Amino acid sequence: MASNLCLMSSAPNSAVEPEYAASNVAKPERILAGFPWVSAIVLYTLSWGWSLLRPNTLYWDDWLVYFNQPSGNGIAVMAEMGRPPWGGVIEYFLLQFGVGAVTVATFLFFFVSSVFMFGILRRSQNHELAVARLIVLMFLVVPVNSARISVAVFDYTSSYILFYFGWFVLVNYKSTKGFLLSSLFVFLSFKTHSFLFFVLLPLLNFTWLNKTELLDFKHPTRRHIHVVILTSMPFLYFLLRQIFWPTSEAWAGYQKPSKDGIILWAPILAPFVLGLILILLRRKAKKSMSTEFLTMWLGMGVIALALLPYFVAGLFRDYISLIAFRSDWSSRHQLLMPLGLALSVVGLNELLKWRGKNVVVLTVLVISVGLNMFWGSQYFLQSHKQEQLVELFKTTKSEVEIASVEDQTKRFNGRESTFRSYEWTGFMTLAGISTDRPGCEALPSGSALTLKSDTSYLQALATRDLGLYFEIKPCSEVLAQNN
């Protein structure tokens, strides 16, 4: 099926290409002409539609930030972290309609961002329409940032669509009003601080598209002013943050740059630097590089830029965590990777193309959709697990005094995440249990509970009955065993 969809997306459209190229006026019907609607909707829904199956579920930090909290608590928490006054506002309004509204918005926002990405590609690159389509499909389904399922991560999601909309307007509408609108939206996206680095992409894109005008230094134009404004925006945001919304003392160490992080990130940049050296050497020899190689090379650079803020801030401490199946909730740090991965994969696909077959793209698409569906099924089971766990607590609370709880059924958790203390508190609160689980040493008269299940993953997925039960051990036995 994926093969047929890609062939549908890759079919040439000679009627569209010249019409678009011949016009300097950005019109929606020309900008988006040729977008692979059918392929994109089908593959994207297969990959991420699982989030809509049980949209009203709280995951991870949602239990801390939103469960039994006033409606404005999310904004207050973001203010503590040093987020700007508009951070959390969009989800605040959506949450008035329930958690499901945020889930649906997340699903839509990432898809709409791909539409903006297509408009950026059609304005900015000289590839065939079929190549732009493949890049968009990869952009949509690369298996990263599965943490988007959590409401607590929605601030990243809203920044994502703000950024790509701003970039889209920047390169497609040449008026001053268009520039001001795009600058506003890009600036608003800075509430997720990794975009302070990623803004380099639209800046370079804008500069390249207007290079003829910008290289004429004898006759300064508004384009020169626009470049100055775009360049200064991250510094302006940082200055405003220091003055008006600084990080609280409790969060002072979060996102703090480190030399070790830069050293760890440097090898990720190495392929881009080596490619640049090769390009310069060939240019010196008056030889050109293929568009396919340049696409792949640019993708590697975008990947490095996407990961720079997360490595520098110490949020990735090794390379394994980038590809780990059991990534817990750290996949949220992959937010900016889709574009770079899409460019790299499609560039490699074009380099290795044999008899017009998109072998690389088809292989990666199949693997990506498969991984997204598998991880999505884990979140689906976790949603059921949380409900069944609450019911299990209700039947257990009258039998024992709970000193501690351990989970040995993480195969039913999204990306095999670990329940935090506030998640356990939320489950037990719903079950009417007030204990704070102080541990056996503090509560020797209590019991240690271990959550188990003899039900296989596939059986649980088929029946949605996880077969959960508690193995109960008195604290006296636990303490004796430990001693």
C-alpha positions as CSV (number, residue, x, y, z in Angstrom):
1,M,0.0,0.0,0.0
2,A,2.8,2.4,0.9
3,S,4.3,1.7,-2.5
4,N,1.2,2.6,-4.4
5,L,0.7,5.8,-2.3
6,C,4.2,7.0,-3.0
7,L,3.9,6.3,-6.7
8,M,0.7,8.3,-6.6
9,S,2.6,11.1,-4.9
10,S,5.5,11.0,-7.2
11,A,3.7,11.1,-10.5
12,P,4.9,14.0,-12.7
13,N,2.6,17.0,-13.1
14,S,3.8,19.0,-16.0
15,A,0.7,21.2,-16.0
16,V,1.4,22.5,-12.6
17,E,5.2,23.0,-12.6
18,P,5.5,25.7,-15.3
19,E,2.5,27.6,-14.0
20,Y,4.0,27.9,-10.6
21,A,7.5,28.7,-11.8
22,A,6.3,31.4,-14.1
23,S,4.7,33.5,-11.4
24,N,6.3,35.6,-8.7
25,V,2.9,36.3,-7.1
26,A,2.2,33.9,-4.3
27,K,-1.3,32.5,-4.7
28,P,-2.6,29.7,-2.5
29,E,-3.8,27.6,-5.5
30,R,-0.3,27.8,-7.0
31,I,1.7,27.4,-3.8
32,L,-0.1,24.2,-2.8
33,A,-0.7,22.8,-6.3
34,G,0.5,19.2,-6.3
35,F,0.4,18.6,-2.6
36,P,0.0,14.8,-2.1
37,W,-3.3,15.0,-0.2
38,V,-4.3,11.3,-0.5
39,S,-0.9,9.8,0.3
40,A,-0.3,12.3,3.1
41,I,-3.6,11.8,4.8
42,V,-3.5,8.0,4.7
43,L,0.1,7.6,5.8
44,Y,-0.2,10.3,8.4
45,T,-3.4,8.9,9.9
46,L,-1.9,5.4,10.0
47,S,1.1,6.8,11.8
48,W,-0.5,9.2,14.2
49,G,-4.2,8.6,14.1
50,W,-3.9,6.3,17.2
51,S,-3.9,9.4,19.3
52,L,-7.5,10.0,18.4
53,L,-8.7,6.5,19.6
54,R,-8.7,7.6,23.3
55,P,-8.2,11.4,23.2
56,N,-9.2,12.2,26.7
57,T,-6.3,10.5,28.4
58,L,-3.7,12.2,30.7
59,Y,-0.1,11.0,30.3
60,W,3.2,11.7,32.1
61,D,3.4,15.4,33.3
62,D,-0.3,15.9,32.6
63,W,-1.0,14.4,36.0
64,L,1.2,16.9,37.7
65,V,0.2,20.0,35.7
66,Y,-3.4,19.5,34.9
67,F,-5.0,16.8,37.1
68,N,-7.0,18.4,40.0
69,Q,-5.4,21.7,39.2
70,P,-6.9,25.1,38.4
71,S,-7.4,25.8,34.7
72,G,-4.5,28.3,34.6
73,N,-2.0,26.1,36.2
74,G,-0.3,25.2,33.0
75,I,0.5,28.9,32.2
76,A,1.8,29.3,35.8
77,V,4.1,26.3,35.4
78,M,5.5,27.7,32.1
79,A,6.1,31.1,33.7
80,E,8.2,29.3,36.4
81,M,10.2,27.7,33.6
82,G,10.9,31.1,32.0
83,R,8.4,30.8,29.1
84,P,6.9,34.0,27.8
85,P,3.4,35.4,28.7
86,W,1.9,33.8,25.6
87,G,3.3,30.4,26.4
88,G,0.5,28.0,27.3
89,V,-2.3,30.3,26.2
90,I,-3.5,28.2,23.2
91,E,-3.8,25.0,25.3
92,Y,-5.5,26.9,28.1
93,F,-8.3,27.8,25.7
94,L,-8.5,24.3,24.2
95,L,-8.6,22.7,27.6
96,Q,-11.9,24.5,28.3
97,F,-13.3,22.0,25.8
98,G,-11.5,19.0,27.5
99,V,-8.2,17.2,27.0
100,G,-9.6,15.7,23.7
101,A,-9.5,19.1,22.1
102,V,-5.7,19.3,22.6
103,T,-5.3,15.8,21.2
104,V,-7.2,16.7,18.1
105,A,-5.4,20.0,17.7
106,T,-2.0,18.2,18.0
107,F,-3.0,15.8,15.2
108,L,-4.2,18.7,13.0
109,F,-1.3,21.0,13.7
110,F,1.5,18.7,12.6
111,F,-0.4,17.9,9.4
112,V,-1.0,21.5,8.6
113,S,2.7,22.2,9.2
114,S,3.5,19.8,6.4
115,V,1.3,21.8,4.1
116,F,3.3,24.9,5.0
117,M,6.5,22.9,4.5
118,F,5.3,22.0,1.0
119,G,4.7,25.7,0.2
120,I,8.2,26.5,1.4
121,L,9.8,23.8,-0.7
122,R,7.9,24.9,-3.8
123,R,9.1,28.5,-3.4
124,S,12.6,27.6,-2.4
125,Q,14.0,24.7,-4.3
126,N,14.5,23.7,-7.9
127,H,13.6,20.0,-7.5
128,E,10.9,18.3,-9.4
129,L,7.5,18.3,-7.9
130,A,7.7,14.6,-7.2
131,V,10.8,15.2,-5.0
132,A,8.9,17.9,-3.0
133,R,6.1,15.4,-2.4
134,L,8.4,12.7,-1.1
135,I,10.1,15.2,1.3
136,V,6.6,16.2,2.7
137,L,5.6,12.5,3.1
138,M,8.8,11.8,5.0
139,F,8.4,15.0,7.0
140,L,5.0,13.8,8.2
141,V,5.8,10.2,9.2
142,V,9.4,10.0,10.4
143,P,9.1,8.2,13.8
144,V,10.2,11.0,16.1
145,N,8.5,13.0,18.9
146,S,5.9,10.4,19.9
147,A,5.7,12.3,23.2
148,R,3.4,14.7,21.3
149,I,0.6,12.6,22.8
150,S,1.0,14.4,26.2
151,V,-0.9,17.7,26.8
152,A,2.3,18.9,28.6
153,V,4.1,18.8,25.3
154,F,1.4,20.8,23.4
155,D,3.3,24.0,23.9
156,Y,6.0,22.6,21.6
157,T,3.4,21.6,19.1
158,S,1.8,25.1,18.9
159,S,5.3,26.6,18.5
160,Y,5.9,24.2,15.6
161,I,2.9,25.3,13.6
162,L,3.6,29.0,14.4
163,F,7.2,28.7,13.2
164,Y,6.3,26.9,9.9
165,F,3.5,29.3,9.2
166,G,5.8,32.3,9.8
167,W,8.4,30.7,7.5
168,F,5.8,30.0,4.8
169,V,4.6,33.6,4.8
170,L,8.1,34.9,4.8
171,V,9.1,33.2,1.5
172,N,5.8,33.4,-0.3
173,Y,4.5,37.0,0.4
174,K,6.9,39.8,-0.5
175,S,5.0,42.8,0.9
176,T,5.9,44.6,4.1
177,K,2.7,43.4,5.7
178,G,3.6,39.8,4.8
179,F,7.1,40.2,6.3
180,L,5.7,41.7,9.5
181,L,3.1,38.9,9.9
182,S,5.8,36.3,9.3
183,S,8.1,37.9,11.8
184,L,5.4,38.0,14.4
185,F,4.6,34.3,14.1
186,V,8.2,33.3,14.1
187,F,8.8,35.4,17.2
188,L,5.8,33.8,18.9
189,S,7.3,30.4,18.2
190,F,10.3,31.2,20.4
191,K,8.3,30.2,23.4
192,T,9.9,26.8,22.6
193,H,13.5,27.9,23.0
194,S,15.0,25.5,20.4
195,F,13.4,27.7,17.7
196,L,15.9,30.4,18.7
197,F,18.5,28.3,16.9
198,F,16.2,26.9,14.2
199,V,15.3,30.4,13.0
200,L,18.6,30.3,11.1
201,L,16.8,28.2,8.4
202,P,14.2,30.8,7.3
203,L,16.8,33.5,7.7
204,L,19.1,31.7,5.2
205,N,16.2,30.8,3.0
206,F,15.0,34.4,2.8
207,T,18.6,35.7,2.2
208,W,19.1,33.2,-0.7
209,L,15.8,34.0,-2.3
210,N,16.7,37.7,-2.2
211,K,20.4,37.4,-2.8
212,T,20.5,39.5,-5.9
213,E,18.9,42.5,-4.2
214,L,20.9,42.0,-0.9
215,L,24.3,41.8,-2.7
216,D,23.7,45.3,-4.0
217,F,25.1,47.2,-1.0
218,K,25.3,50.5,-2.9
219,H,21.5,50.7,-3.0
220,P,20.1,49.5,0.3
221,T,16.5,48.4,0.2
222,R,13.9,47.2,2.7
223,R,15.2,43.7,2.2
224,H,18.4,44.7,4.0
225,I,16.3,46.0,6.9
226,H,14.3,42.7,6.9
227,V,17.5,40.6,7.2
228,V,18.6,42.8,10.1
229,I,15.2,42.3,11.8
230,L,15.3,38.6,11.3
231,T,18.8,38.3,12.6
232,S,18.1,40.4,15.7
233,M,14.9,38.6,16.7
234,P,16.5,35.8,18.8
235,F,18.6,38.3,20.6
236,L,15.6,40.6,21.2
237,Y,13.7,37.6,22.7
238,F,16.6,36.7,25.0
239,L,16.8,40.3,26.2
240,L,13.1,40.5,26.9
241,R,13.2,37.2,28.7
242,Q,16.0,38.3,31.0
243,I,14.0,41.5,31.8
244,F,10.3,40.4,31.9
245,W,10.0,36.6,32.2
246,P,13.2,35.2,33.7
247,T,13.4,31.6,34.9
248,S,12.6,30.9,38.5
249,E,15.3,29.8,40.8
250,A,13.9,26.2,40.9
251,W,14.4,26.0,37.1
252,A,17.7,27.9,36.8
253,G,19.7,24.8,35.9
254,Y,17.2,23.7,33.2
255,Q,18.4,24.3,29.6
256,K,21.7,25.7,30.9
257,P,24.4,25.4,28.2
258,S,27.3,23.1,28.9
259,K,30.7,22.6,27.3
260,D,30.3,18.8,27.4
261,G,27.1,19.1,25.5
262,I,28.8,21.0,22.7
263,I,31.6,18.4,22.5
264,L,29.0,15.6,22.4
265,W,27.1,17.4,19.6
266,A,30.2,18.1,17.4
267,P,30.3,14.7,15.7
268,I,26.7,15.1,14.6
269,L,27.8,18.2,12.7
270,A,30.9,16.5,11.2
271,P,29.1,15.0,8.1
272,F,27.8,18.4,7.1
273,V,31.2,20.0,7.5
274,L,32.9,17.2,5.4
275,G,30.2,17.7,2.8
276,L,30.9,21.4,2.7
277,I,34.6,20.8,2.3
278,L,33.9,18.5,-0.6
279,I,31.6,21.1,-2.2
280,L,34.2,23.8,-1.9
281,L,36.9,21.6,-3.4
282,R,34.8,20.7,-6.4
283,R,33.8,24.3,-6.9
284,K,37.5,25.3,-6.9
285,A,38.0,22.6,-9.6
286,K,35.0,24.1,-11.4
287,K,32.9,21.0,-10.9
288,S,29.4,21.1,-9.7
289,M,27.6,18.9,-7.2
290,S,24.4,17.1,-8.0
291,T,21.1,18.4,-6.6
292,E,20.6,15.0,-5.0
293,F,23.8,15.3,-3.0
294,L,23.1,18.8,-2.0
295,T,19.6,17.8,-0.7
296,M,21.1,15.1,1.4
297,W,23.9,17.3,2.6
298,L,21.5,20.1,3.6
299,G,19.4,17.5,5.5
300,M,22.4,16.5,7.6
301,G,23.0,20.2,8.4
302,V,19.4,20.6,9.4
303,I,19.6,17.6,11.6
304,A,22.6,19.0,13.4
305,L,21.0,22.3,13.9
306,A,17.8,20.6,15.2
307,L,19.7,18.8,17.8
308,L,22.1,21.6,18.8
309,P,20.0,23.2,21.6
310,Y,19.1,19.8,23.1
311,F,22.7,18.6,23.3
312,V,24.0,21.9,24.5
313,A,21.4,22.0,27.3
314,G,22.4,18.4,28.3
315,L,19.0,16.9,27.4
316,F,20.7,14.2,25.4
317,R,23.7,12.6,27.2
318,D,24.5,10.0,24.5
319,Y,23.6,9.0,21.0
320,I,21.7,5.9,21.9
321,S,18.9,7.9,23.3
322,L,18.3,9.4,19.8
323,I,17.2,6.0,18.5
324,A,16.2,4.1,21.6
325,F,12.9,2.2,21.5
326,R,12.5,2.6,25.2
327,S,13.0,6.4,25.2
328,D,10.4,7.2,27.9
329,W,9.3,10.8,27.2
330,S,12.6,12.1,25.9
331,S,11.4,11.8,22.3
332,R,10.0,15.3,22.8
333,H,13.6,16.5,22.2
334,Q,13.3,15.3,18.6
335,L,10.8,18.0,17.8
336,L,12.8,19.7,15.1
337,M,14.3,16.6,13.4
338,P,11.6,15.8,10.8
339,L,12.8,18.3,8.1
340,G,16.4,17.3,8.3
341,L,15.6,13.6,8.2
342,A,13.2,14.0,5.3
343,L,15.8,15.9,3.3
344,S,18.5,13.4,4.0
345,V,16.4,10.3,3.2
346,V,15.0,11.8,0.0
347,G,18.4,13.1,-1.1
348,L,19.9,9.6,-0.5
349,N,16.9,8.1,-2.4
350,E,17.6,10.3,-5.4
351,L,21.3,9.4,-5.3
352,L,20.6,5.7,-5.2
353,K,17.6,5.7,-7.5
354,W,17.6,2.7,-9.8
355,R,15.2,2.5,-12.8
356,G,13.1,5.3,-11.3
357,K,12.3,3.3,-8.2
358,N,12.1,5.1,-4.8
359,V,13.6,2.1,-2.9
360,V,15.1,4.1,-0.1
361,V,12.0,6.2,0.5
362,L,9.6,3.3,0.3
363,T,11.7,1.3,2.8
364,V,12.0,4.2,5.3
365,L,8.2,5.0,4.9
366,V,7.2,1.4,5.7
367,I,9.5,1.2,8.7
368,S,8.4,4.6,9.9
369,V,4.7,3.9,9.7
370,G,5.3,0.5,11.3
371,L,7.2,2.0,14.3
372,N,4.6,4.8,14.7
373,M,1.8,2.3,14.7
374,F,3.6,0.0,17.2
375,W,4.4,2.9,19.6
376,G,0.9,4.2,19.1
377,S,-0.5,0.9,20.2
378,Q,1.5,1.1,23.4
379,Y,0.0,4.5,24.2
380,F,-3.4,3.1,23.4
381,L,-2.8,0.2,25.9
382,Q,-1.4,2.6,28.5
383,S,-4.7,4.6,28.4
384,H,-6.6,1.4,29.1
385,K,-3.9,0.4,31.7
386,Q,-4.4,3.6,33.7
387,E,-8.2,3.0,33.9
388,Q,-7.8,-0.6,34.9
389,L,-5.1,0.3,37.4
390,V,-7.5,2.7,39.1
391,E,-10.1,-0.1,39.4
392,L,-7.4,-2.4,40.8
393,F,-6.4,0.1,43.4
394,K,-10.1,0.4,44.4
395,T,-10.4,-3.4,45.0
396,T,-7.1,-3.4,46.9
397,K,-7.3,-0.4,49.2
398,S,-9.5,-2.1,51.8
399,E,-7.1,-5.1,52.0
400,V,-3.7,-3.5,52.6
401,E,-2.0,-0.3,53.7
402,I,0.1,0.6,50.7
403,A,3.7,1.6,51.4
404,S,5.1,1.4,47.9
405,V,4.2,0.4,44.3
406,E,6.4,-1.0,41.6
407,D,5.4,-1.5,37.9
408,Q,6.6,-4.6,36.1
409,T,4.2,-4.2,33.1
410,K,6.0,-1.4,31.3
411,R,5.4,-3.2,28.0
412,F,2.0,-1.6,28.2
413,N,3.4,1.9,28.5
414,G,4.2,4.2,25.6
415,R,7.9,3.8,24.7
416,E,8.0,1.7,27.9
417,S,7.9,4.9,30.0
418,T,8.1,4.8,33.8
419,F,5.2,6.1,35.9
420,R,6.4,9.1,38.0
421,S,5.3,9.6,41.6
422,Y,2.7,12.1,40.6
423,E,1.2,9.7,38.2
424,W,0.8,7.1,40.9
425,T,-0.7,9.8,43.1
426,G,-3.2,10.6,40.4
427,F,-4.3,7.0,40.0
428,M,-4.6,6.4,43.7
429,T,-6.5,9.7,44.2
430,L,-9.0,8.5,41.6
431,A,-9.3,5.3,43.6
432,G,-9.9,7.2,46.8
433,I,-6.5,6.3,48.4
434,S,-4.8,9.1,50.4
435,T,-1.5,7.4,51.1
436,D,1.7,9.1,49.8
437,R,3.6,5.7,49.5
438,P,6.4,6.6,52.0
439,G,8.2,3.3,51.6
440,C,8.6,0.2,53.8
441,E,11.2,1.8,56.1
442,A,8.8,4.7,56.9
443,L,5.7,2.4,57.0
444,P,6.8,-1.0,58.3
445,S,3.2,-2.0,59.0
446,G,2.3,-1.6,55.3
447,S,2.8,-3.6,52.2
448,A,4.8,-3.4,49.0
449,L,2.8,-3.8,45.8
450,T,4.2,-5.0,42.5
451,L,2.0,-4.6,39.5
452,K,2.2,-7.6,37.2
453,S,0.4,-9.3,34.3
454,D,0.5,-12.7,32.7
455,T,-1.2,-11.4,29.5
456,S,0.9,-11.0,26.4
457,Y,1.2,-7.7,24.6
458,L,-0.7,-9.0,21.5
459,Q,-3.5,-10.5,23.6
460,A,-3.9,-7.3,25.5
461,L,-4.1,-5.4,22.3
462,A,-6.7,-7.7,20.9
463,T,-8.9,-7.8,24.0
464,R,-8.0,-4.5,25.8
465,D,-7.9,-6.6,29.0
466,L,-4.4,-6.3,30.4
467,G,-4.9,-8.9,33.2
468,L,-3.3,-6.6,35.8
469,Y,-2.9,-7.8,39.4
470,F,-0.8,-6.9,42.4
471,E,1.7,-9.1,44.0
472,I,1.5,-8.1,47.7
473,K,4.4,-8.5,50.1
474,P,4.3,-7.3,53.7
475,C,6.9,-4.7,54.5
476,S,8.2,-6.9,57.3
477,E,9.3,-9.4,54.8
478,V,10.8,-6.8,52.5
479,L,12.8,-5.2,55.4
480,A,14.0,-8.6,56.5
481,Q,15.0,-9.5,53.0
482,N,16.9,-6.3,52.5
483,N,18.7,-6.7,55.8
